[in-house]
Amino acid sequence: MSAWLEVSKLSVRFDAGEGGLLRKTQGTVHALSDIDFSLDKGETLGLIGESGSGKSTLGRAVLHLVRPSEGKVVLEGNDLTALPENAMRPFRRRMQMVFQDPFDSMNPRMTVGEVIGEPLRLQRIGSAEQRRTRSAELLARMGLDPTGMQRYPGQYSGGQRQRIAIARALATNPDLLVLDEPTSGLDVSMQARILNLLRDLQGELGLSYLFISHDLGAVAYLAKRIAVLYLGRMVEVAPTAELIAKPAHPYTASLLDALPAFSRNTASPHLPPPQGEPPSPLNPPAGCAFHPRCPRAQPICHEQRPSLAANDGARTVACHFPLPATAGDAPPRGGT
Ligand code: SF4
């Protein structure tokens, strides 16, 4: 039986000249390549990786805010990639995004009531009065005073604005939220409040989350499974506790070892943090894209790209020489 949401062979490429930063550069940016994953109703999948790994692009491609170059996004058996825009509308209601900086995604001239009701207005759902009622209900559910409907986003703190952004994302009664760094930039106590709110909402509403963050602690708190992205490809997907205790991909291990707050299984091999910068997605290395930074790389890694394959139990790994579960097992010889 297929999962509630199935993403298969999803790739996003674009010309380097599109969009500002690389305007003078020629070539194709491989933002995402051959992404496969599934998500069940009510489940959270965490996405981690360095800046530029493709986490945000993946969230946007699932919601069709970025057009996939190849691959499928199938929700309850409906292939969204094959639908014309007008047929996508009912699915857009069901999938919403919460952005890293809510202030950037809010019109500062709109009142908070208008901000929350905006997705309903754009989707032509309900009367103006019904939208106001819904906005007030959501504001109260977020723990904010509904009499603040006439105030403006700039009159709220960062944590309050993030709660307003979550209220706006919930206005259309979605099933799936893509949460793109929702706690980034908040102080520790506000991060905890937002994470608790998200967990409570998931329990109440049966929401599924794709939770993108560079904060492994936040991801581990909400996600049952974690997927690790490197240069636009998934390199490891595993249940959260197993991934943290016994990472199998050298990149995952080095990411975890760069986070001293994360005490993981001391019997599992440890690796130094990733050295240098990731290669350019304009010109990804042949073979395994991690090989220029990998302390375990062998000649085959320079030539053959490893596929994401079953490793043990529910874990999948893309590596020719995945790490053993214990440090006692010998590493590959002759590493470069
Ligand atoms: Fe390192 Fe080779 Fe595995 Fe890539 S395939 S992560 S280079 S050991």
Boltz pocket constraint, residues with backbone or C-beta under 6 A from the ligand:
constraints:
  - pocket:
      binder: B
      contacts: [[A, 249], [A, 250], [A, 251], [A, 288], [A, 289], [A, 290], [A, 291], [A, 294], [A, 295], [A, 296], [A, 297], [A, 298], [A, 301], [A, 304], [A, 306], [A, 318], [A, 319], [A, 320], [A, 321], [A, 322]]
      max_distance: 6.0
